[in-house]
Amino acid sequence: MSTRITHLIAGDPWEGAAERTSPVFNPATGEETGALDLASADLVGEVVARAKEAWASEWGSSSLSKRTQVLFRFRELLNERKEEIAALITAEHGKVLSDAIGEVSRGLEVAEFACGIPHLLKGGYTENASTNVDVYSIRQPLGVVAVISPFNFPAMVPLWFVPVAVACGNAVVIKPSEKDPSAVNAVAALWREAGLPDGVVNVVHGDKEAVDALLVHPDVSAVSFVGSTPIARYVYETATAHGKRVQALGGAKNHMLVLPDADLDLAADAAVNAGFGSAGERCMAISALVAVEPIADDLIEKIKDRVGKLVTGDGTRGTDMGPLVTQAHRDKVAGYLDSGVEAGAELVVDGREGDVDAEDGGFFLRPTLFDKVQPGMSVYDDEIFGPVLSVVRVQSYDEGLDLINANPYGNGTAIFTNDGGAARRFQNEVEVGMVGINVPIPVPMAYYSFGGWKNSLFGDSHAHGMEGVNFYTRGKVVTSRWLDPSHGGLNLGFPQNT
């Protein structure tokens, strides 16, 4: 049975009639479970207007004490309901329940960070900068901001942005992915329960029409986006052309460099965990394992052994890896297996073979392992976004480093070694935004920023941390004199401090 899924505007489900809808599936069964209302540009405009009214009338001028009370309550509600939200993620995205709970928990950390907003928004003050003149800085909210989030983390990515934006005094319009929309609705509903005024957080569902409406709307001051590189570039160029500040996080091709002195069992575990977790549908997934000879054969055997023990299937059954999000995406990823072989790569483990623990009809592809992959092959060059791990053999650290730095993406990377000097050299020399040393998925804690380099980021600001606070506020400097009310006379010269 297909359930209607609709927008959440000022805390209430939209009661209108949608002209267009989009199907939502359970990827583990292939069953259509929902019909999602898609917003028109006019409806997006109405939602932005509600958000602007809520910001201007109440939230933008609310005290830090009130904001903090709401944030703490939201944090508690999110923690209480995380299993429910995780179940929604698994039902529409397909990732296993343990992974879904981990996603919500990492988003929860950003809400906890935002609870410290009174300290984070403190400005500076200089008394008597000039005689009887004080100078101080403050940071103020922008107004209405938009968050456009991807399918692969339907709860965590909005939570990277929304708590920080709300804590800074903004109103938010979220446009989640059409593929798995229910989790963001559930999280957004918690804001009203936490005491946030209606209209400060809204969810509008849609496709390109809704996105374009947000990018050009004059009352949207900023846009936060996570998605593929072509769309990130489009979002950045369109929104900045309309006077908005933008943080647009794009795609990735993350490498893991394994040196000959590394603990190969640790490296094999990490490669499997980071390559096949969430069916590879992570922007921080390891998709290229760069093995410095002579370890490649041993490392591949260890990975092959571990892959053989993984259970792929319905994420509610305690499996290790779930399905891909749609049939079309599953077929696209599977197409890389033939193209890799045709290009000369060796298919060590074929993910099209083997059983899955699920009912018929799901969008499954088991873990896949390639060896002897080289730049120029599509399995290396493209962001596959699926459970495909490619081994690239190199002869030295320098060759591996050059390979990583030549890649157009620069999101995340990792090095596995027991050599502290090599690790320190790598962290300084690699041209990537997030680096792991014996850590395969170096997603930063909430009080640091998340963001890549090169084609993995458009804009100057990373997500959450202090960069998020600065992104969602504007600086203002006030120069004040109160002590001497006498008139200083006319002087058209440039003011000088005395």
Secondary structure, DSSP 4 states (H G I P E B T S, - for coil): -PEEE--EETTEE--S--SEEEEEEETTTTEEEEEEEE--HHHHHHHHHHHHHHHHHTGGG--HHHHHHHHHHHHHHHHHTHHHHHHHHHHHT---HHHHHHHHHHHHHHHHHHTTHHHHT---EEEEEETTEEEEEEEEE-SEEEEE--SSSTTHHHHHHHHHHHHTT-EEEEE--SSS-HHHHHHHHHHHHTTPPTTSEEE---SHHHHHHHHH-TTEEEEEEES-HHHHHHHHHHHHHTT-EEEEE----EEEEE-TTS-HHHHHHHHHHHHHGGGG--TT-EEEEEEETTSHHHHHHHHHHHHTT--BB-TTTT-SB---S-HHHHHHHHHHHHHHHHTT-EEEE-TTSS--BS-TT------EEEES--TTSHHHHS---SSEEEEEEESSHHHHHHHHHHSSEESEEEEE-S-HHHHHHHHHH---SEEEES-SS-PPPTTS-B--EETTEESS--BSHHHHHHHTEEEEEEEEE-S--S------SPP---
